[in-house]
C-alpha cells in the first residue's frame, strides 16, 4: 500500500503543481504568465517578459564608451505570476539579475539586484516606478566619486513590443546633473 501511495504521488505531482500554480513557468508558458490577482502595475515590467538580444555599453576609466558587448536579457513571471525576474546573460560569464515586486502599499517597485561577480550578503535595492512619459525610473542612494550625494538612476525608455532602451547613470539629488555609466539597447527575440 505504501509503494502504491508513493507511485501515485510521483505521477500526480505535476498535475497538483499545475493546479496550484497555474501562472508559473511551465512547458506551455516558458516565461510564466501574469496572475490576474496581481496589481495592474505588474505590467510595467511584465511588458518586457520574454527574451531580448541586447548591446551593452559601459564606460572605460577615461569616461569613454567602450565597444558594445552582446548580451541576452531574459524576463519571466515568478511567484505564480505575482512578480517579475530578469537575468542578463553575458559571454564572459558575469551574469546578473533582479527580482521585481510591486509594493501596492507604498505604490512603488522594489527591485533587488544580484550578480555572480560580487555575491552579496545584502542585495542592492532600487525603488521607483512608471512616470508620465511611460518610462520606468528607479533610484538608489549613491555618492559620486567626489563624495557628492545623489542617486544611481536606472531608466527603461522607449518601451515597445519589439524593443526597449535602458540607461544607468549617477544623478545629483535635484536631477539636474547626470553622468551615464552604462546603457543597453535591446530587441525582442520573436
MDAnalysis code that builds the backbone (N, CA, C; Angstrom):
import MDAnalysis as mda
import numpy as np

u = mda.Universe.empty(570, n_residues=190, atom_resindex=np.repeat(np.arange(190), 3), trajectory=True)
u.add_TopologyAttr("name", ["N", "CA", "C"] * 190)
u.add_TopologyAttr("resid", np.arange(1, 191))
u.add_TopologyAttr("resname", ["UNK", "UNK", "UNK", "UNK", "UNK", "UNK", "UNK", "UNK", "UNK", "UNK", "UNK", "UNK", "UNK", "UNK", "UNK", "UNK", "UNK", "UNK", "UNK", "UNK", "UNK", "UNK", "UNK", "UNK", "UNK", "UNK", "UNK", "UNK", "UNK", "UNK", "UNK", "UNK", "UNK", "UNK", "UNK", "UNK", "UNK", "UNK", "UNK", "UNK", "UNK", "UNK", "UNK", "UNK", "UNK", "UNK", "UNK", "UNK", "UNK", "UNK", "UNK", "UNK", "UNK", "UNK", "UNK", "UNK", "UNK", "UNK", "UNK", "UNK", "UNK", "UNK", "UNK", "UNK", "UNK", "UNK", "UNK", "UNK", "UNK", "UNK", "UNK", "UNK", "UNK", "UNK", "UNK", "UNK", "UNK", "UNK", "UNK", "UNK", "UNK", "UNK", "UNK", "UNK", "UNK", "UNK", "UNK", "UNK", "UNK", "UNK", "UNK", "UNK", "UNK", "UNK", "UNK", "UNK", "UNK", "UNK", "UNK", "UNK", "UNK", "UNK", "UNK", "UNK", "UNK", "UNK", "UNK", "UNK", "UNK", "UNK", "UNK", "UNK", "UNK", "UNK", "UNK", "UNK", "UNK", "UNK", "UNK", "UNK", "UNK", "UNK", "UNK", "UNK", "UNK", "UNK", "UNK", "UNK", "UNK", "UNK", "UNK", "UNK", "UNK", "UNK", "UNK", "UNK", "UNK", "UNK", "UNK", "UNK", "UNK", "UNK", "UNK", "UNK", "UNK", "UNK", "UNK", "UNK", "UNK", "UNK", "UNK", "UNK", "UNK", "UNK", "UNK", "UNK", "UNK", "UNK", "UNK", "UNK", "UNK", "UNK", "UNK", "UNK", "UNK", "UNK", "UNK", "UNK", "UNK", "UNK", "UNK", "UNK", "UNK", "UNK", "UNK", "UNK", "UNK", "UNK", "UNK", "UNK", "UNK", "UNK", "UNK", "UNK", "UNK", "UNK", "UNK", "UNK", "UNK", "UNK"])
u.atoms.positions = np.array([
    [0.828, -1.186, 0.000],
    [0.000, 0.000, 0.000],
    [0.878, 1.258, 0.000],
    [1.933, 1.225, 0.788],
    [2.838, 2.367, 0.878],
    [3.489, 2.644, -0.482],
    [3.898, 1.571, -1.205],
    [4.508, 1.735, -2.524],
    [3.501, 2.309, -3.514],
    [2.253, 1.855, -3.429],
    [1.214, 2.359, -4.321],
    [0.982, 3.850, -4.087],
    [0.952, 4.277, -2.819],
    [0.772, 5.692, -2.481],
    [1.923, 6.520, -3.045],
    [3.146, 6.050, -2.879],
    [4.317, 6.770, -3.392],
    [4.264, 6.870, -4.911],
    [3.872, 5.778, -5.567],
    [3.759, 5.784, -7.015],
    [2.696, 6.772, -7.479],
    [1.558, 6.806, -6.822],
    [0.501, 7.757, -7.150],
    [0.975, 9.195, -6.954],
    [1.695, 9.434, -5.866],
    [2.217, 10.768, -5.576],
    [3.178, 11.233, -6.671],
    [4.055, 10.346, -7.137],
    [5.012, 10.689, -8.187],
    [4.282, 11.078, -9.472],
    [3.276, 10.309, -9.855],
    [2.543, 10.593, -11.091],
    [1.597, 11.781, -10.957],
    [1.087, 12.017, -9.767],
    [0.120, 13.102, -9.568],
    [0.792, 14.446, -9.309],
    [2.058, 14.456, -8.889],
    [2.733, 15.704, -8.512],
    [2.689, 16.781, -9.583],
    [3.028, 16.467, -10.854],
    [2.957, 17.531, -11.874],
    [1.551, 18.099, -12.027],
    [0.544, 17.240, -11.930],
    [-0.833, 17.690, -12.051],
    [-1.208, 18.600, -10.884],
    [-0.827, 18.216, -9.668],
    [-1.127, 19.028, -8.487],
    [-0.382, 20.358, -8.544],
    [0.862, 20.320, -8.984],
    [1.662, 21.534, -9.079],
    [1.019, 22.505, -10.063],
    [0.610, 22.005, -11.230],
    [0.000, 22.860, -12.246],
    [-1.307, 23.457, -11.747],
    [-2.048, 22.707, -10.967],
    [-3.313, 23.214, -10.447],
    [-3.085, 24.318, -9.423],
    [-2.078, 24.155, -8.587],
    [-1.833, 25.123, -7.517],
    [-1.111, 26.372, -7.990],
    [-0.352, 26.273, -9.081],
    [0.453, 27.389, -9.555],
    [0.266, 27.557, -11.069],
    [-0.922, 27.913, -11.512],
    [-1.206, 27.950, -12.955],
    [-0.486, 29.062, -13.717],
    [0.116, 30.019, -13.028],
    [0.777, 31.139, -13.711],
    [2.292, 31.006, -13.681],
    [2.788, 29.916, -13.106],
    [4.219, 29.682, -13.002],
    [4.776, 29.229, -14.350],
    [6.081, 29.216, -14.464],
    [6.759, 28.767, -15.667],
    [6.429, 27.294, -15.891],
    [6.148, 26.948, -17.145],
    [5.852, 25.561, -17.495],
    [6.269, 25.346, -18.947],
    [6.083, 24.126, -19.417],
    [6.430, 23.827, -20.806],
    [5.593, 24.668, -21.769],
    [4.330, 24.860, -21.449],
    [3.459, 25.626, -22.349],
    [3.595, 27.138, -22.179],
    [4.132, 27.601, -21.051],
    [4.362, 29.033, -20.831],
    [5.762, 29.214, -20.227],
    [6.787, 29.202, -21.099],
    [8.177, 29.216, -20.631],
    [8.589, 30.472, -19.874],
    [7.816, 31.544, -19.971],
    [8.136, 32.771, -19.240],
    [7.084, 33.063, -18.164],
    [6.281, 32.060, -17.829],
    [5.220, 32.251, -16.850],
    [4.090, 33.078, -17.452],
    [3.195, 33.489, -16.581],
    [2.019, 34.234, -17.034],
    [1.596, 35.186, -15.922],
    [1.058, 36.332, -16.304],
    [0.574, 37.313, -15.337],
    [-0.599, 36.737, -14.559],
    [-0.520, 36.807, -13.252],
    [-1.610, 36.356, -12.387],
    [-2.681, 37.447, -12.367],
    [-3.938, 37.122, -12.653],
    [-4.988, 38.147, -12.648],
    [-5.154, 38.830, -11.289],
    [-4.672, 38.195, -10.215],
    [-4.763, 38.800, -8.886],
    [-3.634, 39.796, -8.614],
    [-2.663, 39.887, -9.524],
    [-1.523, 40.796, -9.339],
    [-1.969, 42.240, -9.541],
    [-1.280, 43.188, -8.880],
    [-1.577, 44.604, -9.140],
    [-1.363, 44.902, -10.622],
    [-2.156, 45.791, -11.190],
    [-2.040, 46.122, -12.618],
    [-0.648, 46.669, -12.956],
    [0.026, 47.255, -11.984],
    [1.370, 47.806, -12.204],
    [2.379, 46.720, -12.581],
    [2.052, 45.458, -12.324],
    [2.981, 44.389, -12.677],
    [3.266, 44.392, -14.182],
    [2.352, 44.946, -14.962],
    [2.566, 45.039, -16.413],
    [3.633, 46.075, -16.774],
    [4.021, 46.957, -15.824],
    [5.127, 47.877, -16.109],
    [6.320, 47.070, -16.618],
    [6.719, 46.061, -15.829],
    [7.822, 45.192, -16.229],
    [7.328, 43.962, -16.975],
    [6.072, 43.580, -16.761],
    [5.513, 42.430, -17.449],
    [5.556, 42.575, -18.956],
    [5.494, 43.809, -19.442],
    [5.543, 44.023, -20.890],
    [6.900, 43.644, -21.479],
    [7.913, 43.450, -20.622],
    [9.240, 43.061, -21.093],
    [9.455, 41.550, -21.057],
    [8.495, 40.802, -20.519],
    [8.650, 39.354, -20.374],
    [8.949, 38.717, -21.728],
    [9.994, 37.900, -21.750],
    [10.460, 37.230, -22.959],
    [11.977, 37.339, -23.053],
    [12.504, 37.033, -24.228],
    [13.955, 37.083, -24.467],
    [14.287, 38.280, -25.350],
    [15.396, 38.942, -25.019],
    [15.848, 40.111, -25.782],
    [17.337, 39.966, -26.086],
    [17.708, 40.243, -27.310],
    [19.123, 40.344, -27.687],
    [19.506, 41.807, -27.554],
    [20.600, 42.053, -26.842],
    [20.941, 43.437, -26.489],
    [22.403, 43.758, -26.767],
    [22.670, 45.044, -26.904],
    [24.030, 45.567, -26.937],
    [24.224, 46.383, -25.668],
    [25.235, 46.012, -24.884],
    [25.521, 46.658, -23.606],
    [26.793, 47.494, -23.739],
    [26.690, 48.770, -23.368],
    [27.814, 49.704, -23.453],
    [28.171, 50.185, -22.042],
    [29.445, 50.128, -21.696],
    [29.924, 50.697, -20.436],
    [31.068, 51.654, -20.746],
    [31.388, 52.479, -19.769],
    [32.473, 53.447, -19.965],
    [33.783, 52.901, -19.409],
    [34.889, 53.325, -20.035],
    [36.211, 52.963, -19.526],
    [36.662, 53.986, -18.481],
    [37.877, 53.840, -17.972],
    [38.400, 54.730, -16.919],
    [38.479, 56.190, -17.370],
    [38.627, 56.419, -18.681],
    [38.703, 57.779, -19.215],
    [37.329, 58.394, -19.434],
    [36.266, 57.623, -19.186],
    [34.913, 58.126, -19.382],
    [34.407, 57.993, -20.801],
    [35.089, 57.171, -21.611],
    [34.680, 56.953, -22.993],
    [33.892, 55.650, -23.091],
    [32.902, 55.616, -23.998],
    [32.120, 54.397, -24.199],
    [32.988, 53.341, -24.860],
    [32.999, 52.144, -24.278],
    [33.731, 51.015, -24.853],
    [32.887, 50.374, -25.952],
    [33.495, 49.486, -26.720],
    [32.756, 48.733, -27.740],
    [31.650, 47.929, -27.059],
    [30.516, 47.773, -27.732],
    [29.395, 47.080, -27.095],
    [29.650, 45.582, -26.924],
    [29.000, 45.039, -25.912],
    [29.033, 43.607, -25.646],
    [27.637, 43.060, -25.950],
    [27.563, 41.948, -26.656],
    [26.272, 41.313, -26.934],
    [25.842, 40.511, -25.714],
    [24.622, 40.771, -25.242],
    [24.096, 40.042, -24.096],
    [22.666, 39.581, -24.405],
    [22.201, 38.655, -23.598],
    [20.802, 38.224, -23.620],
    [20.169, 38.752, -22.337],
    [18.997, 39.362, -22.459],
    [18.255, 39.833, -21.276],
    [16.932, 39.077, -21.276],
    [16.793, 38.167, -20.325],
    [15.633, 37.283, -20.250],
    [14.741, 37.702, -19.077],
    [13.446, 37.833, -19.359],
    [12.455, 38.257, -18.362],
    [11.395, 37.176, -18.209],
    [10.919, 36.963, -16.975],
    [9.865, 35.970, -16.752],
    [9.058, 36.325, -15.511],
    [7.826, 35.833, -15.502],
    [6.997, 35.953, -14.292],
    [7.437, 34.885, -13.313],
    [7.479, 35.230, -12.043],
    [7.802, 34.274, -10.984],
    [6.752, 34.395, -9.882],
    [6.872, 33.567, -8.873],
    [5.959, 33.564, -7.721],
    [4.502, 33.462, -8.189],
    [4.270, 32.496, -9.104],
    [2.931, 32.239, -9.629],
    [2.327, 33.487, -10.270],
    [3.170, 34.228, -10.999],
    [2.691, 35.383, -11.757],
    [2.497, 36.650, -10.952],
    [3.101, 36.726, -9.756],
    [2.926, 37.900, -8.898],
    [4.164, 38.798, -8.829],
    [5.232, 38.418, -9.517],
    [6.457, 39.223, -9.566],
    [7.161, 38.926, -10.881],
    [8.189, 39.707, -11.188],
    [8.952, 39.546, -12.428],
    [10.425, 39.390, -12.058],
    [11.083, 38.459, -12.746],
    [12.516, 38.264, -12.575],
    [13.187, 38.486, -13.917],
    [14.349, 39.091, -13.894],
    [15.121, 39.212, -15.130],
    [16.538, 38.735, -14.894],
    [17.171, 38.300, -15.977],
    [18.563, 37.847, -15.929],
    [19.278, 38.389, -17.156],
    [20.486, 38.897, -16.953],
    [21.327, 39.247, -18.085],
    [22.381, 38.163, -18.194],
    [22.477, 37.588, -19.371],
    [23.431, 36.513, -19.634],
    [24.515, 37.073, -20.549],
    [25.760, 37.078, -20.035],
    [26.855, 37.717, -20.747],
    [27.888, 36.683, -21.192],
    [28.542, 36.922, -22.322],
    [29.514, 35.953, -22.848],
    [30.664, 35.648, -21.893],
    [31.048, 36.627, -21.075],
    [32.192, 36.410, -20.177],
    [31.806, 35.682, -18.890],
    [30.525, 35.323, -18.738],
    [30.085, 34.592, -17.548],
    [29.718, 35.472, -16.372],
    [29.778, 36.788, -16.535],
    [29.414, 37.705, -15.443],
    [27.924, 38.019, -15.543],
    [27.107, 37.109, -15.062],
    [25.661, 37.240, -15.175],
    [25.092, 38.020, -13.984],
    [23.911, 38.594, -14.194],
    [23.255, 39.343, -13.125],
    [21.752, 39.267, -13.327],
    [21.013, 39.763, -12.370],
    [19.562, 39.760, -12.496],
    [18.906, 40.525, -11.372],
    [17.589, 40.570, -11.447],
    [16.806, 41.274, -10.431],
    [15.502, 40.534, -10.196],
    [15.006, 40.687, -8.998],
    [13.654, 40.255, -8.666],
    [12.872, 41.537, -8.456],
    [11.761, 41.660, -9.194],
    [10.985, 42.895, -9.230],
    [9.591, 42.625, -8.691],
    [9.290, 43.210, -7.534],
    [7.968, 43.044, -6.922],
    [7.364, 44.425, -6.692],
    [6.081, 44.536, -6.977],
    [5.402, 45.819, -6.781],
    [4.800, 45.846, -5.384],
    [5.094, 46.909, -4.635],
    [4.578, 47.101, -3.285],
    [3.336, 47.996, -3.380],
    [2.172, 47.378, -3.344],
    [0.912, 48.117, -3.502],
    [0.656, 49.070, -2.339],
    [1.200, 48.783, -1.153],
    [1.001, 49.673, -0.001],
    [1.717, 51.010, -0.196],
    [2.942, 50.974, -0.738],
    [3.692, 52.225, -0.928],
    [3.634, 52.702, -2.384],
    [2.938, 51.960, -3.236],
    [2.792, 52.310, -4.660],
    [4.154, 52.482, -5.335],
    [5.051, 51.551, -5.065],
    [6.389, 51.625, -5.648],
    [6.918, 50.227, -5.952],
    [7.834, 50.189, -6.896],
    [8.534, 48.956, -7.199],
    [9.688, 48.777, -6.226],
    [9.946, 47.543, -5.842],
    [11.129, 47.153, -5.064],
    [11.897, 46.195, -5.964],
    [13.075, 46.624, -6.379],
    [13.878, 45.838, -7.310],
    [15.166, 45.431, -6.608],
    [15.356, 44.132, -6.443],
    [16.506, 43.570, -5.728],
    [17.484, 42.986, -6.745],
    [18.675, 43.546, -6.791],
    [19.690, 43.194, -7.789],
    [20.706, 42.211, -7.212],
    [21.132, 41.254, -8.049],
    [22.163, 40.304, -7.647],
    [23.066, 40.002, -8.834],
    [24.268, 39.521, -8.550],
    [25.224, 39.170, -9.594],
    [26.103, 38.026, -9.106],
    [26.610, 37.231, -10.041],
    [27.531, 36.164, -9.659],
    [28.960, 36.690, -9.530],
    [29.211, 37.936, -9.952],
    [30.557, 38.505, -9.885],
    [30.907, 38.929, -8.464],
    [29.966, 39.579, -7.798],
    [30.176, 40.038, -6.425],
    [28.992, 39.598, -5.562],
    [28.888, 38.290, -5.258],
    [27.775, 37.852, -4.417],
    [27.766, 38.650, -3.112],
    [26.582, 39.044, -2.692],
    [26.451, 39.937, -1.545],
    [25.555, 39.317, -0.481],
    [25.848, 39.638, 0.759],
    [25.001, 39.203, 1.865],
    [23.672, 39.953, 1.810],
    [23.737, 41.230, 1.425],
    [22.550, 42.067, 1.309],
    [22.425, 42.535, -0.135],
    [21.275, 42.290, -0.745],
    [21.078, 42.696, -2.129],
    [20.847, 44.200, -2.238],
    [21.358, 44.795, -3.323],
    [21.072, 46.196, -3.616],
    [19.591, 46.329, -3.944],
    [18.999, 47.457, -3.554],
    [17.573, 47.664, -3.802],
    [17.355, 49.021, -4.461],
    [16.620, 49.007, -5.564],
    [16.190, 50.223, -6.235],
    [14.687, 50.350, -6.029],
    [14.193, 51.585, -5.953],
    [12.754, 51.822, -5.833],
    [12.340, 52.856, -6.865],
    [11.078, 52.833, -7.225],
    [10.571, 53.801, -8.189],
    [9.372, 53.242, -8.913],
    [9.157, 53.740, -10.136],
    [8.011, 53.278, -10.897],
    [7.883, 53.972, -12.228],
    [6.724, 53.795, -12.824],
    [6.431, 54.365, -14.136],
    [6.157, 55.853, -13.977],
    [6.689, 56.644, -14.903],
    [6.482, 58.094, -14.888],
    [5.546, 58.482, -16.031],
    [5.160, 59.744, -16.072],
    [4.148, 60.221, -17.018],
    [4.432, 59.908, -18.488],
    [5.690, 59.926, -18.893],
    [6.004, 59.675, -20.307],
    [6.070, 58.187, -20.650],
    [5.787, 57.301, -19.676],
    [5.795, 55.861, -19.911],
    [7.096, 55.174, -19.555],
    [8.158, 55.944, -19.279],
    [9.419, 55.345, -18.840],
    [9.244, 54.747, -17.446],
    [10.100, 53.792, -17.116],
    [10.156, 53.254, -15.752],
    [11.472, 53.740, -15.161],
    [11.407, 54.450, -14.032],
    [12.595, 55.057, -13.433],
    [12.750, 54.536, -12.010],
    [13.959, 54.061, -11.698],
    [14.276, 53.504, -10.386],
    [15.484, 54.228, -9.798],
    [15.530, 54.325, -8.467],
    [16.596, 55.059, -7.789],
    [17.201, 54.255, -6.649],
    [18.488, 54.516, -6.408],
    [19.189, 54.011, -5.223],
    [20.137, 55.122, -4.789],
    [20.162, 55.441, -3.483],
    [21.093, 56.456, -2.988],
    [22.514, 56.074, -3.372],
    [23.288, 57.070, -3.821],
    [24.654, 56.814, -4.269],
    [25.463, 58.103, -4.200],
    [26.712, 57.991, -3.825],
    [27.614, 59.141, -3.824],
    [28.434, 59.151, -5.112],
    [28.686, 60.341, -5.627],
    [29.581, 60.498, -6.775],
    [31.010, 60.252, -6.297],
    [31.949, 60.003, -7.215],
    [33.345, 59.814, -6.811],
    [33.901, 60.966, -5.973],
    [33.361, 62.182, -6.159],
    [33.833, 63.335, -5.370],
    [33.124, 63.441, -4.020],
    [32.240, 62.484, -3.707],
    [31.548, 62.468, -2.418],
    [30.180, 63.131, -2.409],
    [29.789, 63.765, -3.506],
    [28.502, 64.457, -3.568],
    [27.351, 63.454, -3.476],
    [26.346, 63.814, -2.679],
    [25.155, 62.972, -2.515],
    [24.324, 62.977, -3.793],
    [23.758, 61.831, -4.108],
    [22.888, 61.728, -5.270],
    [22.252, 60.359, -5.341],
    [21.916, 59.963, -6.555],
    [21.279, 58.667, -6.795],
    [21.977, 57.982, -7.955],
    [21.897, 56.661, -7.966],
    [22.146, 55.944, -9.205],
    [20.759, 55.683, -9.755],
    [20.487, 56.230, -10.934],
    [19.159, 56.167, -11.545],
    [19.187, 55.194, -12.715],
    [18.195, 54.303, -12.758],
    [18.020, 53.371, -13.860],
    [16.750, 53.747, -14.604],
    [16.832, 53.871, -15.918],
    [15.667, 54.263, -16.709],
    [15.442, 53.276, -17.848],
    [14.241, 52.728, -17.899],
    [13.780, 51.927, -19.036],
    [12.974, 52.880, -19.903],
    [13.382, 53.056, -21.157],
    [12.753, 54.058, -22.026],
    [12.415, 53.461, -23.390],
    [11.598, 54.198, -24.124],
    [11.211, 53.790, -25.482],
    [10.742, 52.337, -25.504],
    [9.928, 51.969, -24.527],
    [9.466, 50.587, -24.405],
    [8.399, 50.319, -25.462],
    [8.705, 49.351, -26.322],
    [7.780, 48.913, -27.375],
    [7.719, 47.389, -27.314],
    [6.790, 46.807, -28.036],
    [6.685, 45.346, -28.075],
    [8.001, 44.736, -28.544],
    [8.634, 45.367, -29.534],
    [9.821, 44.776, -30.150],
    [11.154, 45.263, -29.574],
    [11.158, 46.294, -28.718],
    [12.440, 46.823, -28.250],
    [12.276, 47.714, -27.025],
    [13.414, 47.995, -26.366],
    [13.460, 48.992, -25.299],
    [14.897, 49.457, -25.115],
    [15.043, 50.584, -24.444],
    [16.353, 51.164, -24.120],
    [16.487, 51.226, -22.598],
    [17.711, 51.143, -22.116],
    [17.979, 51.194, -20.679],
    [19.232, 52.032, -20.476],
    [19.226, 52.846, -19.416],
    [20.432, 53.611, -19.079],
    [20.588, 53.649, -17.560],
    [21.839, 53.494, -17.118],
    [22.210, 53.635, -15.708],
    [23.107, 54.844, -15.583],
    [22.762, 55.741, -14.649],
    [23.531, 56.978, -14.533],
    [23.480, 57.521, -13.107],
    [24.569, 58.189, -12.718],
    [24.562, 58.908, -11.445],
    [23.924, 60.266, -11.692],
    [23.019, 60.660, -10.797],
    [22.401, 61.990, -10.879],
    [22.474, 62.647, -9.509],
    [22.550, 63.984, -9.494],
    [22.518, 64.700, -8.220],
    [21.091, 64.650, -7.664],
    [20.914, 65.073, -6.430],
    [19.600, 64.980, -5.765],
    [18.528, 65.775, -6.509],
    [18.900, 66.880, -7.158],
    [17.930, 67.689, -7.910],
    [17.696, 67.138, -9.311],
    [18.479, 66.153, -9.693],
    [18.423, 65.534, -11.023],
    [18.681, 66.541, -12.149],
    [19.578, 67.490, -11.868],
    [19.964, 68.463, -12.891],
    [21.294, 68.094, -13.536],
    [22.097, 67.272, -12.871],
    [23.388, 66.831, -13.386],
    [23.369, 65.312, -13.459],
    [23.808, 64.759, -14.586],
    [23.850, 63.304, -14.695],
    [25.132, 62.851, -15.366],
    [25.603, 61.668, -14.964],
    [26.780, 61.038, -15.540],
    [26.416, 59.607, -15.911],
    [26.043, 59.367, -17.176],
    [25.718, 57.995, -17.586],
    [26.960, 57.119, -17.558],
    [26.815, 55.891, -17.074],
    [27.941, 54.961, -16.997],
    [27.679, 53.658, -17.737],
    [26.407, 53.399, -18.059],
    [26.058, 52.122, -18.666],
    [24.773, 52.311, -19.458],
    [24.721, 51.776, -20.672],
    [23.482, 51.813, -21.429],
    [23.320, 50.508, -22.200],
    [22.066, 50.128, -22.384],
    [21.759, 48.872, -23.056],
    [20.626, 49.128, -24.043],
    [20.762, 48.603, -25.237],
    [19.743, 48.706, -26.274],
    [19.307, 47.289, -26.632],
    [17.989, 47.014, -26.545],
    [17.501, 45.637, -26.694],
    [16.432, 45.507, -27.775],
    [16.465, 44.351, -28.435],
    [15.440, 43.968, -29.404],
    [14.902, 42.607, -28.987],
    [13.575, 42.484, -28.987],
    [12.929, 41.230, -28.588],
    [13.228, 40.130, -29.608],
    [13.531, 38.931, -29.112],
    [13.672, 37.760, -29.966],
    [12.270, 37.247, -30.251],
    [11.830, 37.359, -31.468],
    [10.455, 36.965, -31.824],
    [10.375, 35.474, -32.069],
])
